[in-house]
Amino acid sequence: MKPTSVFFGPAVGLVAFLAFCAAPARADFRLCNNSSARVSVALAYTNGANWVSEGWWNIKPSNCETLLRGPLAAQYYYVYAIDERGGEWKGKAFMCTRDREFRIDGREDCFVRGFDRSGFFEVDTGKDAKNWTVQLTDPTPPH
């Protein structure tokens, strides 16, 4: 179930460790929040012809959410997540977003079209994966 709003805190540059693993059962794209704070997640992917970005899923600590149901149609998916403390999981693949629930076709001219632009991290599910789970975790404390 998608939320109707997302919490945006100040981006403080929290970079967290990302762990990826294949899910053993159903054919879905899932995300598990193994961090200590609620996270809001956006997902981007190609539908074969166009780029699509959508969000937000609000996921409580120690919970998982299915973002896409059914066998994976692509090898690469893109995720952007922020937590209620201002931390974020981001990357260099820029997609269109907005601060409330969205589904946006295309990744070009985000600002011109009235959207925000966020950096998503790439998830390579492999060529033959039918399902995948992304694990978001808290950053490893410095030593």
C-alpha positions as semicolon CSV with decimal commas, in nm:
position;residue;x (nm);y (nm);z (nm)
1;M;0,000;0,000;0,000
2;K;0,135;0,340;-0,094
3;P;0,125;0,629;0,153
4;T;-0,036;0,961;0,086
5;S;0,253;1,165;0,215
6;V;0,622;1,143;0,296
7;F;0,829;1,291;0,573
8;F;1,113;1,510;0,448
9;G;1,376;1,610;0,699
10;P;1,695;1,799;0,627
11;A;1,939;1,597;0,421
12;V;2,240;1,552;0,646
13;G;2,448;1,334;0,420
14;L;2,396;1,012;0,611
15;V;2,528;0,742;0,387
16;A;2,424;0,396;0,493
17;F;2,545;0,055;0,409
18;L;2,327;-0,112;0,146
19;A;2,296;-0,486;0,132
20;F;2,126;-0,665;-0,153
21;C;2,008;-1,020;-0,152
22;A;1,778;-1,234;-0,361
23;A;1,449;-1,322;-0,196
24;P;1,388;-1,694;-0,168
25;A;1,015;-1,715;-0,240
26;R;0,773;-1,497;-0,436
27;A;0,852;-1,323;-0,762
28;D;0,850;-0,960;-0,645
29;F;1,076;-0,658;-0,591
30;R;1,081;-0,597;-0,216
31;L;1,252;-0,357;0,019
32;C;1,324;-0,428;0,385
33;N;1,394;-0,153;0,635
34;N;1,658;-0,288;0,871
35;S;1,742;0,060;0,997
36;S;1,629;0,206;1,329
37;A;1,400;0,473;1,176
38;R;1,098;0,483;0,947
39;V;1,201;0,526;0,583
40;S;1,017;0,665;0,282
41;V;1,109;0,494;-0,043
42;A;1,079;0,578;-0,413
43;L;1,144;0,333;-0,696
44;A;1,234;0,391;-1,061
45;Y;1,251;0,145;-1,350
46;T;1,201;0,118;-1,723
47;N;0,878;-0,035;-1,850
48;G;1,045;-0,127;-2,178
49;A;0,963;0,202;-2,352
50;N;0,984;0,476;-2,087
51;W;1,126;0,546;-1,743
52;V;0,881;0,546;-1,455
53;S;0,943;0,670;-1,101
54;E;0,696;0,623;-0,819
55;G;0,667;0,660;-0,445
56;W;0,631;0,688;-0,158
57;W;0,621;0,376;0,049
58;N;0,660;0,443;0,422
59;I;0,825;0,145;0,588
60;K;0,865;0,108;0,962
61;P;1,186;-0,031;1,115
62;S;1,217;-0,411;1,088
63;N;0,947;-0,429;0,818
64;C;0,945;-0,516;0,449
65;E;0,723;-0,393;0,167
66;T;0,662;-0,528;-0,183
67;L;0,724;-0,240;-0,425
68;L;0,649;-0,433;-0,746
69;R;0,451;-0,756;-0,768
70;G;0,530;-1,036;-1,009
71;P;0,841;-1,154;-1,193
72;L;1,104;-0,886;-1,255
73;A;1,084;-0,737;-1,603
74;A;1,424;-0,561;-1,600
75;Q;1,776;-0,617;-1,473
76;Y;1,821;-0,270;-1,324
77;Y;1,598;-0,092;-1,073
78;Y;1,668;0,235;-0,893
79;V;1,589;0,324;-0,532
80;Y;1,592;0,647;-0,333
81;A;1,508;0,646;0,038
82;I;1,508;0,898;0,321
83;D;1,447;0,848;0,690
84;E;1,262;1,064;0,938
85;R;1,595;1,181;1,085
86;G;1,714;1,333;0,757
87;G;1,935;1,045;0,645
88;E;1,919;0,921;0,290
89;W;2,017;0,634;0,064
90;K;2,095;0,786;-0,273
91;G;2,298;0,749;-0,590
92;K;2,387;0,913;-0,918
93;A;2,090;0,805;-1,134
94;F;1,865;1,110;-1,135
95;M;1,489;1,062;-1,160
96;C;1,184;1,283;-1,108
97;T;1,014;1,282;-0,767
98;R;0,780;1,498;-0,563
99;D;0,700;1,540;-0,195
100;R;0,370;1,351;-0,201
101;E;0,254;1,027;-0,362
102;F;0,356;1,013;-0,728
103;R;0,390;0,810;-1,044
104;I;0,589;1,002;-1,305
105;D;0,658;0,896;-1,663
106;G;0,999;1,001;-1,793
107;R;1,316;1,119;-1,624
108;E;1,392;1,427;-1,833
109;D;1,322;1,792;-1,753
110;C;1,202;1,721;-1,398
111;F;1,214;2,086;-1,286
112;V;1,054;2,217;-1,605
113;R;0,766;1,971;-1,557
114;G;0,716;2,083;-1,196
115;F;0,886;1,793;-1,020
116;D;1,188;1,755;-0,793
117;R;1,499;1,564;-0,904
118;S;1,652;1,300;-0,676
119;G;1,957;1,075;-0,709
120;F;1,864;0,706;-0,697
121;F;2,107;0,419;-0,640
122;E;2,121;0,135;-0,889
123;V;2,017;-0,219;-0,803
124;D;2,149;-0,482;-1,045
125;T;1,926;-0,788;-1,003
126;G;2,118;-0,995;-1,258
127;K;2,000;-1,116;-1,594
128;D;1,781;-1,404;-1,476
129;A;1,643;-1,294;-1,137
130;K;1,269;-1,331;-1,096
131;N;1,258;-1,166;-0,753
132;W;1,480;-0,942;-0,543
133;T;1,494;-0,788;-0,197
134;V;1,687;-0,473;-0,108
135;Q;1,796;-0,437;0,256
136;L;1,837;-0,084;0,395
137;T;2,052;-0,073;0,708
138;D;2,190;0,191;0,941
139;P;2,540;0,312;0,862
140;T;2,833;0,133;1,019
141;P;2,966;0,351;1,303
142;P;3,314;0,492;1,239
143;H;3,600;0,321;1,421
